[in-house]
Amino acid sequence: MESSADANLIPFLRNLADSIEKGHLLPKQLQKIGEFFMAYQFQEQAIKDLDVTDENIDKQFSKKELMKFIVMGWHIYSCILKENEIS
């Protein structure tokens, strides 16, 4: 059974996708959606990477490595949004 939040989330996301396709969003709105998408994808990958089975034991990252990865991704994403050359 769907909760009230799920019932509201489904049409919201559907309308959001339509707005993106039609170009009806402001650049700042699109940036926020992109940030959400990247955070979601990162969390999904982190969940997979934290699966500590014998075959995945070598894939764990330190907090320092994780922070470097996040900062590098944010820097590249910011450059792309501003259409700057990535240094």
C-alpha angles and dihedrals in degrees: 000000000000120000122225091254091052091048090055095041097057098059091039092056092043091053090045091054090049091050091051092050092049094045094239096138129093117242091250091053091049090049091054091049090050091051091050091049093051092047091049093048090047092051092049091051091046090054090052092046093050090058095115102205123140092262094049100041094103094053098074118116131209119241089252092054091046092051091049090052093050094046092047091050092048091049093050092045091050091050091050092050091050092041090235125151111261110243 
